[in-house]
């Protein structure tokens, strides 16, 4: 059984590190928005005792530059491409998804519905997924936040709205202080917390959602070893994404793949069928008549 390995969005630049990206079963881009964004003010990265915080703020060149310049270069790597899409209103999500719908090199669209480093859209996650579903036939994965009272209910809602899969989990909001000044370490104050401390939270969310929905799940959060991959698969993940570990160990995909290939501790891992549902193999969804 081969468990698909991806990168978490924003944790790997495929053009800067193409050899690392080529070790993955799919590459997930940084989040793309309709217009270019400079992101949040620096400092934008801070280490913590059990992980790190980031406050990048969806820095990206915008959909026009992404389609014309970035996407063709990533496509040369011959790795399946997942494009992360974000915005501040349902119209932002639908605009970017519609632009990507006719791009043959885009295999999956991941909807970033839960970035803790920017203002949230006014619409619900259900409305955002429905807006994207109305304009694209691409498989849609909804990336959800762990900072919700009932993540399983959110999972059911986005599945009903047209999501083909889930990405669990996004970072969770956190704060660190500078030891000398006792002021926030990040320019924006709070940031998205990731790393080992997020792993039990991710396991709980994947477990809850796997019990609630039938769509495949990409699990992520504090993964640093094959055992962590197998834990996420055991509770219901169909694939696993590596995030913070890529900053300290960019060759982690190759190492973890070797660990998985030599693992004898796959007890509790589900059948091949669940893993093969990682990317829906059904006929692509038809666009809704609503625009």
Buried (B, 14 or more C-beta within 10 A) or exposed (E): EEBBBBBBBBBBBBEEBBEBBBBBBBBBBBBBBBEBBEBBEEBBBBEBEEBBBBBBBBBBBBBEEBBEEBBEEBBEBEBBBBBBBBBBBBEBBBBBBBBBBEBEBBBBBBBBBBBBBBEBBEBBBBBBBBBBBBBBBBBBBBBBBBBBEEBBEBBBBBBEBBBBBBBBBBBBBBBBEEEEEEEBBBBBEBBBBBBBBBBEBBBBBBBBBBEBBEBBBBBBBBBBBBEBBBBBBBBBBBBBBBBBBBBEBBEBBBBBBEBBEEBEEEEEBBEEEBBBBBBBEEEEBEBEEEE
